């Protein structure tokens, strides 16, 4: 067990377990992972761990403030260890890659609403959607290798420009 996960679990008031340490270590290597990916990674060191156990550990670590849970539209919840700085995320609509994006300006909550509706805003979550660099490159490459489009007007013009036959 590495000291950092063990110390952070202790400081949070939770009991240190090998499952909690393994989940924190898995997320160190693969930020923005979903429960299934975390489960597969943790199974390497904890072969008997169930998906349900991983859910329980993730819930406890999130509630203790050791993990952040993000819920992008249309995908399962993702977990990360980067906490406490109210950063945002960019998500690729092509491959699903997720990148951290630092706050737009200033201190948390980073954005001030025009009308908070009586709420005392503590955090702001912004999700940017678009194509990552790899998916952009793949699209450019695919576009370069597509056959030229059929343009009927060009072919019709060529057909109509026939050489007149000589008069008899």
C-alpha positions in Angstrom: 0.0 0.0 0.0 1.4 3.4 -0.9 1.3 6.0 1.8 -0.7 8.7 0.0 -4.0 6.7 -0.4 -3.7 5.3 3.0 -3.1 8.7 4.6 -5.9 10.3 2.7 -8.3 7.6 3.7 -7.3 8.0 7.4 -7.6 11.8 7.2 -11.1 11.5 5.8 -12.2 9.4 8.8 -12.7 6.2 6.9 -11.3 2.9 7.9 -8.4 1.9 5.6 -9.2 -1.2 3.6 -7.4 -2.9 0.7 -10.4 -2.3 -1.5 -10.5 1.5 -0.8 -6.7 1.7 -1.4 -7.0 -0.3 -4.6 -9.8 2.0 -6.0 -7.8 5.1 -5.2 -4.7 3.7 -6.8 -6.7 2.7 -9.9 -8.0 6.2 -10.3 -4.5 7.6 -10.0 -3.6 5.7 -13.1 -6.9 6.2 -15.0 -8.7 9.5 -14.2 -12.3 9.8 -15.4 -13.0 6.1 -15.2 -16.4 4.5 -14.9 -17.3 1.8 -12.4 -16.7 -1.1 -14.8 -13.2 0.1 -15.8 -12.3 0.6 -12.1 -13.6 -2.8 -11.3 -11.5 -4.4 -14.0 -8.4 -2.6 -12.8 -9.0 -3.4 -9.1 -9.6 -7.1 -9.9 -5.9 -7.4 -10.8 -5.0 -7.0 -7.2 -8.3 -8.0 -5.6 -9.6 -10.9 -7.8 -12.6 -11.6 -5.6 -14.0 -8.0 -5.6 -17.5 -7.6 -7.0 -18.9 -4.7 -9.0 -21.3 -4.1 -6.1 -18.3 -3.7 -3.7 -16.7 -1.2 -6.1 -19.9 0.8 -6.1 -20.0 0.8 -2.3 -16.3 1.9 -2.1 -16.8 4.6 -4.8 -19.8 6.0 -2.9 -17.9 6.0 0.4 -14.8 7.7 -1.1 -17.0 10.2 -2.9 -19.0 11.0 0.2 -15.7 11.4 2.2 -14.5 13.9 -0.4 -11.7 11.8 -1.7 -13.2 11.4 -5.2 -15.3 13.5 -7.5 -18.2 12.0 -9.4 -19.0 13.6 -12.8 -22.1 12.6 -14.8 -21.8 13.5 -18.4 -25.1 13.4 -20.3 -25.6 10.0 -22.0 -22.8 8.2 -20.3 -22.2 6.4 -17.0 -20.8 8.3 -14.0 -17.1 8.9 -14.1 -14.8 9.2 -11.1 -11.6 11.2 -10.6 -9.2 12.0 -7.8 -8.8 15.7 -8.8 -10.9 17.4 -6.1 -11.4 20.7 -4.5 -10.6 23.0 -7.4 -13.9 23.2 -9.2 -12.4 22.4 -12.6 -14.5 21.6 -15.6 -14.4 18.9 -18.4 -14.2 18.6 -22.1 -15.7 15.4 -23.5 -15.1 14.1 -27.0 -18.3 13.4 -28.9 -16.4 11.0 -31.1 -14.5 8.7 -28.7 -15.7 9.7 -25.3 -12.2 10.9 -24.1 -12.4 13.3 -21.1 -10.0 16.1 -20.3 -9.8 18.4 -17.3 -10.3 22.1 -18.1 -9.2 24.6 -15.5 -11.7 27.2 -14.4 -12.5 29.9 -16.9 -11.6 32.8 -14.6 -11.2 33.5 -10.9 -11.8 31.4 -7.9 -14.6 28.9 -7.3 -17.4 28.8 -8.4 -15.7 30.1 -11.6 -18.9 31.3 -13.0 -21.4 33.7 -11.6 -25.0 33.3 -12.7 -27.0 36.3 -13.7 -29.7 35.2 -11.2 -28.9 32.5 -8.7 -32.5 32.2 -7.7 -31.7 32.7 -4.0 -29.0 30.0 -4.0 -25.6 30.5 -2.5 -23.6 29.0 -5.3 -20.6 26.9 -4.2 -19.5 25.2 -7.4 -20.2 25.4 -11.1 -19.9 22.4 -13.4 -19.3 23.1 -17.1 -19.0 20.4 -19.7 -17.5 21.3 -23.1 -18.5 18.9 -25.9 -16.5 18.6 -29.1 -13.9 16.5 -30.9 -10.6 15.7 -29.3 -7.4 16.2 -31.4 -7.2 12.4 -32.3 -10.8 12.4 -33.6 -10.3 15.6 -35.5 -7.2 14.1 -37.2 -9.2 10.9 -38.0 -12.0 12.9 -39.6 -9.5 14.9 -41.7 -7.8 11.7 -42.8 -11.1 10.1 -43.7 -12.2 13.2 -45.7 -8.9 13.1 -47.6 -9.4 9.5 -48.6 -13.0 9.7 -49.7 -13.7 9.6 -53.5 -14.6 12.8 -55.2 -18.3 13.6 -54.9 -20.5 13.0 -58.0 -21.6 16.3 -59.4 -24.3 15.7 -62.1 -24.1 19.3 -63.4 -20.4 18.8 -64.3 -21.1 15.6 -66.2 -24.2 17.0 -67.9 -22.2 20.0 -69.1 -19.5 17.7 -70.6 -22.2 15.6 -72.4 -23.8 18.7 -73.9 -20.5 20.0 -75.3 -20.3 17.7 -78.2 -18.5 18.5 -81.4 -20.9 19.4 -84.1 -21.1 17.0 -87.0 -20.0 18.3 -90.4 -22.8 19.4 -92.7 -23.4 17.5 -95.9 
